[in-house]
Amino acid sequence: MKFTNLGATGLSVSRICLGCMSYGTPAWRPWVLDEQAARPFFVKALESGINFFDTADMYSNGVSEEVTGRALRELGKLDQLVIATKVFFPTPGNEGPNLRGLSRKHIVQACEASLERLGVETIDLYQVHRFDPRTPIEETLAALDHLVQSGKVRYLGASSTYAWKLMRALSASERSGWARFVSMQNHYNLLYREEEREMLPLCADEGLGVIPWSPLARGLLTGKRATVRAKSDSLADDLYGQPGDDEVIAALHRLAETRGLPPAQIALAWLLGNPTVSAPIVGATKLAHLEDAIAAVEIKLTDDERKLLEAPYRPHAVRGWM
């Protein structure tokens, strides 16, 4: 496994981040693996040198954090690992007006609950799952800084939003001397490249690490969508199937055939070749998915190969976080 610093920080993360939304309880989503079925994925990740794990309080209504925390405490060494989780959305049964969003009350309460479920004293990377239009950004940032200063959180990250909103948050943190966001978890892959217009240049300029979600476009870039998740994943229809998508997929498969490699490895290698990208977040429900991601770290694409993959792309409307 190779490692890189997360943005301009001194925090070293593996080039692949294991996304843990896939682990928790199938009562939440039918494709989610329970704790026993999830364990081999944590074993494989740790044996392969992956030290970066991402979950969220809403995944499996908190069970994902419990499963992730237990696995990493039992199988790994916490002082060597980077555990990331997120705050914003409510969990079913906890949907009161103060149990969602990014108010000081909800952020602090949600952090305490995540710490308990994960079974750790400090969260390495605490991310806002979305920005909250109902809460002043200064209130949110002050609450997050409070968590850093109190030792409950080490680093702060953001997820999908407008570039101008992220810049506004960075500026407010700077003016007030608060801990600032060090990473952006955004929707970015070969089928959705709108982040290249504003967000990626901003992250590069401001020193934020980029950890894209859905790096394989919910399986479309692998050529294998006949899965339990695909049959129940209505969001994929909203995100993809746009003009030009089929042409991009066809170009990917042609290159994969030429190189004698799985399309998933080529698609991830394309992401990893972008100097702004720190670590794609890979969700895996089959060990072969995780093995492809690990193998992709060693693949180098030429400039001509990257151009072949990028040429068919057509501009898209903003998708993935509205």
Phi and psi in degrees as GROMACS dihedral restraints (atoms count N, CA, C in turn):
[ dihedral_restraints ]
;  ai    aj    ak    al  type     phi  dphi    fc
    3     4     5     6     1  -103.2    20    10
    4     5     6     7     1   158.2    20    10
    6     7     8     9     1  -129.5    20    10
    7     8     9    10     1   159.4    20    10
    9    10    11    12     1  -148.7    20    10
   10    11    12    13     1   158.3    20    10
   12    13    14    15     1   -75.3    20    10
   13    14    15    16     1   143.5    20    10
   15    16    17    18     1   -78.3    20    10
   16    17    18    19     1   100.0    20    10
   18    19    20    21     1    62.1    20    10
   19    20    21    22     1  -136.7    20    10
   21    22    23    24     1   -91.0    20    10
   22    23    24    25     1    10.1    20    10
   24    25    26    27     1   -82.9    20    10
   25    26    27    28     1   174.9    20    10
   27    28    29    30     1   -93.8    20    10
   28    29    30    31     1     6.9    20    10
   30    31    32    33     1   -78.9    20    10
   31    32    33    34     1   120.8    20    10
   33    34    35    36     1   -93.2    20    10
   34    35    36    37     1   124.5    20    10
   36    37    38    39     1  -126.3    20    10
   37    38    39    40     1   150.0    20    10
   39    40    41    42     1   -66.3    20    10
   40    41    42    43     1   152.5    20    10
   42    43    44    45     1   -69.0    20    10
   43    44    45    46     1   -11.7    20    10
   45    46    47    48     1  -119.2    20    10
   46    47    48    49     1   132.2    20    10
   48    49    50    51     1  -107.9    20    10
   49    50    51    52     1   129.1    20    10
   51    52    53    54     1   -82.4    20    10
   52    53    54    55     1   116.5    20    10
   54    55    56    57     1   -80.7    20    10
   55    56    57    58     1   126.6    20    10
   57    58    59    60     1  -103.4    20    10
   58    59    60    61     1    14.1    20    10
   60    61    62    63     1   -62.3    20    10
   61    62    63    64     1   -25.0    20    10
   63    64    65    66     1   -76.0    20    10
   64    65    66    67     1    -5.8    20    10
   66    67    68    69     1  -121.4    20    10
   67    68    69    70     1   127.7    20    10
   69    70    71    72     1   165.6    20    10
   70    71    72    73     1  -102.3    20    10
   72    73    74    75     1  -142.7    20    10
   73    74    75    76     1   132.2    20    10
   75    76    77    78     1   -67.8    20    10
   76    77    78    79     1    -8.5    20    10
   78    79    80    81     1   -66.0    20    10
   79    80    81    82     1   -23.6    20    10
   81    82    83    84     1   -82.4    20    10
   82    83    84    85     1   -49.7    20    10
   84    85    86    87     1  -141.8    20    10
   85    86    87    88     1   139.1    20    10
   87    88    89    90     1   -63.6    20    10
   88    89    90    91     1   -21.1    20    10
   90    91    92    93     1   -89.9    20    10
   91    92    93    94     1    -4.9    20    10
   93    94    95    96     1   -74.6    20    10
   94    95    96    97     1   137.2    20    10
   96    97    98    99     1   -87.3    20    10
   97    98    99   100     1   140.5    20    10
   99   100   101   102     1   -76.8    20    10
  100   101   102   103     1   179.6    20    10
  102   103   104   105     1   -60.3    20    10
  103   104   105   106     1   -42.9    20    10
  105   106   107   108     1   -65.7    20    10
  106   107   108   109     1   -42.8    20    10
  108   109   110   111     1   -70.9    20    10
  109   110   111   112     1   -26.6    20    10
  111   112   113   114     1   -78.2    20    10
  112   113   114   115     1   -26.0    20    10
  114   115   116   117     1   -55.0    20    10
  115   116   117   118     1   -43.3    20    10
  117   118   119   120     1   -59.8    20    10
  118   119   120   121     1   -25.7    20    10
  120   121   122   123     1   -72.6    20    10
  121   122   123   124     1   -37.9    20    10
  123   124   125   126     1   -69.2    20    10
  124   125   126   127     1   -38.7    20    10
  126   127   128   129     1   -60.4    20    10
  127   128   129   130     1   -49.4    20    10
  129   130   131   132     1   -62.0    20    10
  130   131   132   133     1   -44.0    20    10
  132   133   134   135     1   -60.8    20    10
  133   134   135   136     1   -48.0    20    10
  135   136   137   138     1   -67.2    20    10
  136   137   138   139     1   -41.2    20    10
  138   139   140   141     1   -63.4    20    10
  139   140   141   142     1   -28.7    20    10
  141   142   143   144     1   -87.9    20    10
  142   143   144   145     1    -2.1    20    10
  144   145   146   147     1    95.9    20    10
  145   146   147   148     1     2.8    20    10
  147   148   149   150     1   -67.3    20    10
  148   149   150   151     1   129.6    20    10
  150   151   152   153     1  -121.0    20    10
  151   152   153   154     1     6.9    20    10
  153   154   155   156     1  -120.5    20    10
  154   155   156   157     1   122.5    20    10
  156   157   158   159     1  -134.4    20    10
  157   158   159   160     1   130.8    20    10
  159   160   161   162     1  -122.4    20    10
  160   161   162   163     1   130.4    20    10
  162   163   164   165     1  -139.8    20    10
  163   164   165   166     1  -166.1    20    10
  165   166   167   168     1  -158.5    20    10
  166   167   168   169     1   154.2    20    10
  168   169   170   171     1   -64.5    20    10
  169   170   171   172     1   -26.4    20    10
  171   172   173   174     1   -82.5    20    10
  172   173   174   175     1   -18.3    20    10
  174   175   176   177     1   -65.9    20    10
  175   176   177   178     1   124.2    20    10
  177   178   179   180     1    53.2    20    10
  178   179   180   181     1    31.3    20    10
  180   181   182   183     1    53.6    20    10
  181   182   183   184     1    40.0    20    10
  183   184   185   186     1    99.5    20    10
  184   185   186   187     1   -18.1    20    10
  186   187   188   189     1   -67.5    20    10
  187   188   189   190     1   -31.4    20    10
  189   190   191   192     1   -59.2    20    10
  190   191   192   193     1   -43.0    20    10
  192   193   194   195     1   -62.6    20    10
  193   194   195   196     1   -40.3    20    10
  195   196   197   198     1   -63.9    20    10
  196   197   198   199     1   -47.2    20    10
  198   199   200   201     1   -64.2    20    10
  199   200   201   202     1   -45.2    20    10
  201   202   203   204     1   -62.4    20    10
  202   203   204   205     1   -46.4    20    10
  204   205   206   207     1   -61.6    20    10
  205   206   207   208     1   -46.5    20    10
  207   208   209   210     1   -62.9    20    10
  208   209   210   211     1   -44.4    20    10
  210   211   212   213     1   -61.6    20    10
  211   212   213   214     1   -44.5    20    10
  213   214   215   216     1   -73.5    20    10
  214   215   216   217     1   -33.4    20    10
  216   217   218   219     1   -67.7    20    10
  217   218   219   220     1   -38.3    20    10
  219   220   221   222     1   -81.4    20    10
  220   221   222   223     1   -35.4    20    10
  222   223   224   225     1  -101.6    20    10
  223   224   225   226     1   -25.6    20    10
  225   226   227   228     1  -117.2    20    10
  226   227   228   229     1  -175.4    20    10
  228   229   230   231     1  -114.1    20    10
  229   230   231   232     1   110.9    20    10
  231   232   233   234     1   -58.3    20    10
  232   233   234   235     1   -32.3    20    10
  234   235   236   237     1   -69.9    20    10
  235   236   237   238     1   -12.1    20    10
  237   238   239   240     1  -101.7    20    10
  238   239   240   241     1    -7.9    20    10
  240   241   242   243     1  -104.6    20    10
  241   242   243   244     1   159.0    20    10
  243   244   245   246     1  -119.8    20    10
  244   245   246   247     1   110.5    20    10
  246   247   248   249     1  -106.0    20    10
  247   248   249   250     1   123.8    20    10
  249   250   251   252     1  -117.4    20    10
  250   251   252   253     1   141.2    20    10
  252   253   254   255     1  -143.0    20    10
  253   254   255   256     1   179.1    20    10
  255   256   257   258     1  -139.3    20    10
  256   257   258   259     1   159.1    20    10
  258   259   260   261     1  -135.3    20    10
  259   260   261   262     1   141.6    20    10
  261   262   263   264     1   163.3    20    10
  262   263   264   265     1   -58.4    20    10
  264   265   266   267     1   -75.3    20    10
  265   266   267   268     1   151.7    20    10
  267   268   269   270     1   -78.4    20    10
  268   269   270   271     1   164.1    20    10
  270   271   272   273     1  -109.2    20    10
  271   272   273   274     1   145.5    20    10
  273   274   275   276     1   -52.1    20    10
  274   275   276   277     1   134.1    20    10
  276   277   278   279     1    91.6    20    10
  277   278   279   280     1   -11.5    20    10
  279   280   281   282     1  -129.4    20    10
  280   281   282   283     1    59.2    20    10
  282   283   284   285     1  -112.2    20    10
  283   284   285   286     1    22.7    20    10
  285   286   287   288     1   -67.7    20    10
  286   287   288   289     1   167.7    20    10
  288   289   290   291     1   -62.5    20    10
  289   290   291   292     1   -23.6    20    10
  291   292   293   294     1  -101.9    20    10
  292   293   294   295     1    12.2    20    10
  294   295   296   297     1  -112.1    20    10
  295   296   297   298     1    28.9    20    10
  297   298   299   300     1  -156.6    20    10
  298   299   300   301     1   171.5    20    10
  300   301   302   303     1    84.2    20    10
  301   302   303   304     1  -162.1    20    10
  303   304   305   306     1  -128.0    20    10
  304   305   306   307     1    37.4    20    10
  306   307   308   309     1   -71.2    20    10
  307   308   309   310     1   161.0    20    10
  309   310   311   312     1   -57.2    20    10
  310   311   312   313     1   -43.6    20    10
  312   313   314   315     1   -58.5    20    10
  313   314   315   316     1   -51.2    20    10
  315   316   317   318     1   -69.2    20    10
  316   317   318   319     1   -40.5    20    10
  318   319   320   321     1   -59.4    20    10
  319   320   321   322     1   -47.9    20    10
  321   322   323   324     1   -66.9    20    10
  322   323   324   325     1   -44.7    20    10
  324   325   326   327     1   -63.7    20    10
  325   326   327   328     1   -42.4    20    10
  327   328   329   330     1   -66.3    20    10
  328   329   330   331     1   -38.5    20    10
  330   331   332   333     1   -62.9    20    10
  331   332   333   334     1   -45.0    20    10
  333   334   335   336     1   -59.6    20    10
  334   335   336   337     1   -41.8    20    10
  336   337   338   339     1   -67.5    20    10
  337   338   339   340     1   -39.2    20    10
  339   340   341   342     1   -66.3    20    10
  340   341   342   343     1   -41.1    20    10
  342   343   344   345     1   -58.2    20    10
  343   344   345   346     1   -42.9    20    10
  345   346   347   348     1   -66.7    20    10
  346   347   348   349     1   -43.6    20    10
  348   349   350   351     1   -67.2    20    10
  349   350   351   352     1   -40.7    20    10
  351   352   353   354     1   -72.6    20    10
  352   353   354   355     1   -23.4    20    10
  354   355   356   357     1    72.3    20    10
  355   356   357   358     1    33.5    20    10
  357   358   359   360     1  -124.7    20    10
  358   359   360   361     1   163.0    20    10
  360   361   362   363     1   -87.8    20    10
  361   362   363   364     1   -26.6    20    10
  363   364   365   366     1  -142.1    20    10
  364   365   366   367     1   138.1    20    10
  366   367   368   369     1   -90.8    20    10
  367   368   369   370     1   128.5    20    10
  369   370   371   372     1   -69.0    20    10
  370   371   372   373     1   -45.3    20    10
  372   373   374   375     1  -134.4    20    10
  373   374   375   376     1   111.1    20    10
  375   376   377   378     1  -106.9    20    10
  376   377   378   379     1   120.2    20    10
  378   379   380   381     1  -117.4    20    10
  379   380   381   382     1   143.5    20    10
  381   382   383   384     1   -81.1    20    10
  382   383   384   385     1   119.7    20    10
  384   385   386   387     1   -65.7    20    10
  385   386   387   388     1   -36.2    20    10
  387   388   389   390     1  -148.1    20    10
  388   389   390   391     1   164.6    20    10
  390   391   392   393     1   -85.0    20    10
  391   392   393   394     1   150.7    20    10
  393   394   395   396     1  -107.7    20    10
  394   395   396   397     1   109.4    20    10
  396   397   398   399     1   -69.7    20    10
  397   398   399   400     1   -12.6    20    10
  399   400   401   402     1   -94.9    20    10
  400   401   402   403     1    -5.4    20    10
  402   403   404   405     1  -122.3    20    10
  403   404   405   406     1   131.4    20    10
  405   406   407   408     1   -56.0    20    10
  406   407   408   409     1   135.5    20    10
  408   409   410   411     1   -60.1    20    10
  409   410   411   412     1   -31.0    20    10
  411   412   413   414     1   -65.1    20    10
  412   413   414   415     1   -37.7    20    10
  414   415   416   417     1   -63.6    20    10
  415   416   417   418     1   -44.3    20    10
  417   418   419   420     1   -61.6    20    10
  418   419   420   421     1   -48.3    20    10
  420   421   422   423     1   -67.3    20    10
  421   422   423   424     1   -36.7    20    10
  423   424   425   426     1   -65.1    20    10
  424   425   426   427     1   -39.3    20    10
  426   427   428   429     1   -66.6    20    10
  427   428   429   430     1   -41.1    20    10
  429   430   431   432     1   -65.6    20    10
  430   431   432   433     1   -40.5    20    10
  432   433   434   435     1   -63.0    20    10
  433   434   435   436     1   -37.9    20    10
  435   436   437   438     1   -58.0    20    10
  436   437   438   439     1   -40.9    20    10
  438   439   440   441     1   -66.0    20    10
  439   440   441   442     1   -38.2    20    10
  441   442   443   444     1   -66.0    20    10
  442   443   444   445     1   -48.0    20    10
  444   445   446   447     1   -65.3    20    10
  445   446   447   448     1   -28.3    20    10
  447   448   449   450     1   -87.1    20    10
  448   449   450   451     1     0.0    20    10
  450   451   452   453     1    82.0    20    10
  451   452   453   454     1    11.1    20    10
  453   454   455   456     1   -88.1    20    10
  454   455   456   457     1   -18.2    20    10
  456   457   458   459     1  -139.0    20    10
  457   458   459   460     1   142.5    20    10
  459   460   461   462     1   -97.7    20    10
  460   461   462   463     1   -44.5    20    10
  462   463   464   465     1  -135.2    20    10
  463   464   465   466     1   156.7    20    10
  465   466   467   468     1  -116.3    20    10
  466   467   468   469     1   141.2    20    10
  468   469   470   471     1  -134.4    20    10
  469   470   471   472     1   162.5    20    10
  471   472   473   474     1  -120.6    20    10
  472   473   474   475     1   165.4    20    10
  474   475   476   477     1  -130.2    20    10
  475   476   477   478     1  -177.2    20    10
  477   478   479   480     1   -36.0    20    10
  478   479   480   481     1   123.5    20    10
  480   481   482   483     1  -165.1    20    10
  481   482   483   484     1  -178.9    20    10
  483   484   485   486     1   -73.9    20    10
  484   485   486   487     1   147.1    20    10
  486   487   488   489     1   -61.8    20    10
  487   488   489   490     1   -36.5    20    10
  489   490   491   492     1   -67.2    20    10
  490   491   492   493     1   -32.4    20    10
  492   493   494   495     1   -70.0    20    10
  493   494   495   496     1   -39.5    20    10
  495   496   497   498     1   -63.4    20    10
  496   497   498   499     1   -43.9    20    10
  498   499   500   501     1   -63.9    20    10
  499   500   501   502     1   -38.7    20    10
  501   502   503   504     1   -61.7    20    10
  502   503   504   505     1   -41.1    20    10
  504   505   506   507     1   -65.7    20    10
  505   506   507   508     1   -43.3    20    10
  507   508   509   510     1   -61.3    20    10
  508   509   510   511     1   -40.8    20    10
  510   511   512   513     1   -65.6    20    10
  511   512   513   514     1   -43.0    20    10
  513   514   515   516     1   -63.3    20    10
  514   515   516   517     1   -41.1    20    10
  516   517   518   519     1   -63.2    20    10
  517   518   519   520     1   -41.5    20    10
  519   520   521   522     1   -63.2    20    10
  520   521   522   523     1   -45.5    20    10
  522   523   524   525     1   -62.3    20    10
  523   524   525   526     1   -35.2    20    10
  525   526   527   528     1   -97.7    20    10
  526   527   528   529     1    -2.7    20    10
  528   529   530   531     1    73.2    20    10
  529   530   531   532     1    24.4    20    10
  531   532   533   534     1   -88.8    20    10
  532   533   534   535     1   158.3    20    10
  534   535   536   537     1   -58.7    20    10
  535   536   537   538     1   137.1    20    10
  537   538   539   540     1  -107.8    20    10
  538   539   540   541     1   164.4    20    10
  540   541   542   543     1   -63.6    20    10
  541   542   543   544     1   137.9    20    10
  543   544   545   546     1  -114.1    20    10
  544   545   546   547     1    -4.7    20    10
  546   547   548   549     1  -150.6    20    10
  547   548   549   550     1   158.1    20    10
  549   550   551   552     1  -127.9    20    10
  550   551   552   553     1   121.2    20    10
  552   553   554   555     1  -100.8    20    10
  553   554   555   556     1   104.3    20    10
  555   556   557   558     1  -128.1    20    10
  556   557   558   559     1   168.5    20    10
  558   559   560   561     1   -84.0    20    10
  559   560   561   562     1   110.2    20    10
  561   562   563   564     1  -155.8    20    10
  562   563   564   565     1   124.7    20    10
  564   565   566   567     1  -165.2    20    10
  565   566   567   568     1  -177.8    20    10
  567   568   569   570     1   -61.0    20    10
  568   569   570   571     1   -27.2    20    10
  570   571   572   573     1   -89.9    20    10
  571   572   573   574     1   -14.3    20    10
  573   574   575   576     1  -138.1    20    10
  574   575   576   577     1   101.8    20    10
  576   577   578   579     1  -119.7    20    10
  577   578   579   580     1    19.1    20    10
  579   580   581   582     1   -63.7    20    10
  580   581   582   583     1   -22.6    20    10
  582   583   584   585     1   -63.4    20    10
  583   584   585   586     1   -18.1    20    10
  585   586   587   588     1   -70.3    20    10
  586   587   588   589     1   -18.2    20    10
  588   589   590   591     1   -73.9    20    10
  589   590   591   592     1   -48.9    20    10
  591   592   593   594     1  -125.3    20    10
  592   593   594   595     1   -47.8    20    10
  594   595   596   597     1   -67.5    20    10
  595   596   597   598     1   -49.2    20    10
  597   598   599   600     1   -63.6    20    10
  598   599   600   601     1   -43.3    20    10
  600   601   602   603     1   -61.4    20    10
  601   602   603   604     1   -36.6    20    10
  603   604   605   606     1   -64.2    20    10
  604   605   606   607     1   -46.2    20    10
  606   607   608   609     1   -62.5    20    10
  607   608   609   610     1   -40.4    20    10
  609   610   611   612     1   -62.9    20    10
  610   611   612   613     1   -42.8    20    10
  612   613   614   615     1   -70.6    20    10
  613   614   615   616     1   -36.1    20    10
  615   616   617   618     1   -95.3    20    10
  616   617   618   619     1    -0.5    20    10
  618   619   620   621     1    77.3    20    10
  619   620   621   622     1    32.5    20    10
  621   622   623   624     1   -96.7    20    10
  622   623   624   625     1   135.2    20    10
  624   625   626   627     1   -72.6    20    10
  625   626   627   628     1   148.0    20    10
  627   628   629   630     1  -114.3    20    10
  628   629   630   631     1   124.9    20    10
  630   631   632   633     1  -126.7    20    10
  631   632   633   634     1    83.8    20    10
  633   634   635   636     1   -64.9    20    10
  634   635   636   637     1   139.8    20    10
  636   637   638   639     1   -95.3    20    10
  637   638   639   640     1   158.3    20    10
  639   640   641   642     1    53.0    20    10
  640   641   642   643     1    51.1    20    10
  642   643   644   645     1   -66.4    20    10
  643   644   645   646     1   -19.0    20    10
  645   646   647   648     1  -109.7    20    10
  646   647   648   649     1    21.0    20    10
  648   649   650   651     1    51.7    20    10
  649   650   651   652     1    49.8    20    10
  651   652   653   654     1    55.0    20    10
  652   653   654   655     1    37.5    20    10
  654   655   656   657     1    92.1    20    10
  655   656   657   658     1   -12.0    20    10
  657   658   659   660     1   -62.3    20    10
  658   659   660   661     1   -32.6    20    10
  660   661   662   663     1   -80.8    20    10
  661   662   663   664     1    -6.3    20    10
  663   664   665   666     1   -92.8    20    10
  664   665   666   667     1   -19.6    20    10
  666   667   668   669     1    80.7    20    10
  667   668   669   670     1     9.5    20    10
  669   670   671   672     1  -128.0    20    10
  670   671   672   673     1    87.1    20    10
  672   673   674   675     1  -107.7    20    10
  673   674   675   676     1     3.6    20    10
  675   676   677   678     1   -84.0    20    10
  676   677   678   679     1    64.8    20    10
  678   679   680   681     1  -124.8    20    10
  679   680   681   682     1   167.5    20    10
  681   682   683   684     1   -59.4    20    10
  682   683   684   685     1   -41.0    20    10
  684   685   686   687     1   -64.4    20    10
  685   686   687   688     1   -43.1    20    10
  687   688   689   690     1   -60.4    20    10
  688   689   690   691     1   -37.0    20    10
  690   691   692   693     1   -71.0    20    10
  691   692   693   694     1   -21.8    20    10
  693   694   695   696     1  -115.9    20    10
  694   695   696   697     1    10.2    20    10
  696   697   698   699     1  -101.8    20    10
  697   698   699   700     1    84.7    20    10
  699   700   701   702     1   -70.4    20    10
  700   701   702   703     1   -22.8    20    10
  702   703   704   705     1   -64.6    20    10
  703   704   705   706     1   -30.1    20    10
  705   706   707   708     1   -59.2    20    10
  706   707   708   709     1   -36.2    20    10
  708   709   710   711     1   -66.7    20    10
  709   710   711   712     1   -30.9    20    10
  711   712   713   714     1   -77.4    20    10
  712   713   714   715     1   -30.6    20    10
  714   715   716   717     1   -85.5    20    10
  715   716   717   718     1   -34.9    20    10
  717   718   719   720     1  -128.1    20    10
  718   719   720   721     1  -170.3    20    10
  720   721   722   723     1    78.9    20    10
  721   722   723   724     1    28.5    20    10
  723   724   725   726     1   -94.7    20    10
  724   725   726   727     1   164.1    20    10
  726   727   728   729     1   -54.5    20    10
  727   728   729   730     1   130.9    20    10
  729   730   731   732     1    96.4    20    10
  730   731   732   733     1   -19.2    20    10
  732   733   734   735     1   -60.4    20    10
  733   734   735   736     1   -45.9    20    10
  735   736   737   738     1   -62.0    20    10
  736   737   738   739     1   -36.6    20    10
  738   739   740   741     1   -67.2    20    10
  739   740   741   742     1   -38.0    20    10
  741   742   743   744     1   -64.4    20    10
  742   743   744   745     1   -45.7    20    10
  744   745   746   747     1   -60.7    20    10
  745   746   747   748     1   -41.8    20    10
  747   748   749   750     1   -63.0    20    10
  748   749   750   751     1   -42.0    20    10
  750   751   752   753     1   -63.7    20    10
  751   752   753   754     1   -39.7    20    10
  753   754   755   756     1   -61.4    20    10
  754   755   756   757     1   -45.5    20    10
  756   757   758   759     1   -69.1    20    10
  757   758   759   760     1   -33.8    20    10
  759   760   761   762     1   -64.2    20    10
  760   761   762   763     1   -44.4    20    10
  762   763   764   765     1   -67.1    20    10
  763   764   765   766     1   -40.4    20    10
  765   766   767   768     1   -60.0    20    10
  766   767   768   769     1   -40.5    20    10
  768   769   770   771     1   -66.4    20    10
  769   770   771   772     1   -40.7    20    10
  771   772   773   774     1   -63.3    20    10
  772   773   774   775     1   -41.8    20    10
  774   775   776   777     1   -81.6    20    10
  775   776   777   778     1   -12.7    20    10
  777   778   779   780     1    69.3    20    10
  778   779   780   781     1    36.1    20    10
  780   781   782   783     1  -128.9    20    10
  781   782   783   784     1   156.1    20    10
  783   784   785   786     1   -64.3    20    10
  784   785   786   787     1   144.2    20    10
  786   787   788   789     1   -55.5    20    10
  787   788   789   790     1   -35.3    20    10
  789   790   791   792     1   -60.3    20    10
  790   791   792   793     1   -40.4    20    10
  792   793   794   795     1   -66.5    20    10
  793   794   795   796     1   -38.7    20    10
  795   796   797   798     1   -67.2    20    10
  796   797   798   799     1   -43.8    20    10
  798   799   800   801     1   -62.4    20    10
  799   800   801   802     1   -40.6    20    10
  801   802   803   804     1   -72.2    20    10
  802   803   804   805     1   -36.7    20    10
  804   805   806   807     1   -62.9    20    10
  805   806   807   808     1   -35.1    20    10
  807   808   809   810     1   -61.9    20    10
  808   809   810   811     1   -44.4    20    10
  810   811   812   813     1   -63.6    20    10
  811   812   813   814     1   -47.0    20    10
  813   814   815   816     1   -65.0    20    10
  814   815   816   817     1   -20.9    20    10
  816   817   818   819     1   -79.2    20    10
  817   818   819   820     1    -7.1    20    10
  819   820   821   822     1   -84.6    20    10
  820   821   822   823     1   119.1    20    10
  822   823   824   825     1   -63.4    20    10
  823   824   825   826     1   -16.8    20    10
  825   826   827   828     1   -81.7    20    10
  826   827   828   829     1   -21.9    20    10
  828   829   830   831     1   -82.3    20    10
  829   830   831   832     1   124.1    20    10
  831   832   833   834     1   -85.8    20    10
  832   833   834   835     1   -53.1    20    10
  834   835   836   837     1  -160.5    20    10
  835   836   837   838     1   114.2    20    10
  837   838   839   840     1   -62.8    20    10
  838   839   840   841     1   144.0    20    10
  840   841   842   843     1   -92.5    20    10
  841   842   843   844     1   111.4    20    10
  843   844   845   846     1  -104.9    20    10
  844   845   846   847     1   121.0    20    10
  846   847   848   849     1   -93.6    20    10
  847   848   849   850     1   134.7    20    10
  849   850   851   852     1  -135.4    20    10
  850   851   852   853     1   128.8    20    10
  852   853   854   855     1  -115.9    20    10
  853   854   855   856     1    -1.0    20    10
  855   856   857   858     1  -132.4    20    10
  856   857   858   859     1   140.2    20    10
  858   859   860   861     1   -59.1    20    10
  859   860   861   862     1   -29.0    20    10
  861   862   863   864     1   -63.0    20    10
  862   863   864   865     1   -31.8    20    10
  864   865   866   867     1   -62.1    20    10
  865   866   867   868     1   -45.2    20    10
  867   868   869   870     1   -69.4    20    10
  868   869   870   871     1   -38.2    20    10
  870   871   872   873     1   -63.8    20    10
  871   872   873   874     1   -38.6    20    10
  873   874   875   876     1   -61.7    20    10
  874   875   876   877     1   -42.3    20    10
  876   877   878   879     1   -63.9    20    10
  877   878   879   880     1   -43.5    20    10
  879   880   881   882     1   -63.5    20    10
  880   881   882   883     1   -41.4    20    10
  882   883   884   885     1   -66.6    20    10
  883   884   885   886     1   -31.8    20    10
  885   886   887   888     1   -62.3    20    10
  886   887   888   889     1   -26.1    20    10
  888   889   890   891     1   -60.0    20    10
  889   890   891   892     1   -29.4    20    10
  891   892   893   894     1   -91.2    20    10
  892   893   894   895     1    -3.5    20    10
  894   895   896   897     1   -91.7    20    10
  895   896   897   898     1   131.1    20    10
  897   898   899   900     1  -114.4    20    10
  898   899   900   901     1   126.7    20    10
  900   901   902   903     1   -96.8    20    10
  901   902   903   904     1   143.8    20    10
  903   904   905   906     1   -77.8    20    10
  904   905   906   907     1   166.0    20    10
  906   907   908   909     1   -59.8    20    10
  907   908   909   910     1   -39.5    20    10
  909   910   911   912     1   -65.3    20    10
  910   911   912   913     1   -39.3    20    10
  912   913   914   915     1   -65.4    20    10
  913   914   915   916     1   -39.9    20    10
  915   916   917   918     1   -63.8    20    10
  916   917   918   919     1   -40.7    20    10
  918   919   920   921     1   -63.6    20    10
  919   920   921   922     1   -38.8    20    10
  921   922   923   924     1   -60.9    20    10
  922   923   924   925     1   -39.9    20    10
  924   925   926   927     1   -71.3    20    10
  925   926   927   928     1   -34.6    20    10
  927   928   929   930     1   -86.2    20    10
  928   929   930   931     1   -24.3    20    10
  930   931   932   933     1   -57.4    20    10
  931   932   933   934     1   -39.9    20    10
  933   934   935   936     1   -76.0    20    10
  934   935   936   937     1    -9.0    20    10
  936   937   938   939     1   -63.5    20    10
  937   938   939   940     1   138.3    20    10
  939   940   941   942     1  -118.5    20    10
  940   941   942   943     1   149.8    20    10
  942   943   944   945     1   -58.3    20    10
  943   944   945   946     1   143.8    20    10
  945   946   947   948     1  -118.6    20    10
  946   947   948   949     1   159.2    20    10
  948   949   950   951     1   -70.8    20    10
  949   950   951   952     1   157.8    20    10
  951   952   953   954     1   -62.9    20    10
  952   953   954   955     1   129.7    20    10
  954   955   956   957     1  -141.9    20    10
  955   956   957   958     1   145.6    20    10
  957   958   959   960     1   113.1    20    10
  958   959   960   961     1   -10.2    20    10
  960   961   962   963     1  -153.6    20    10
  961   962   963   964     1     9.6    20    10
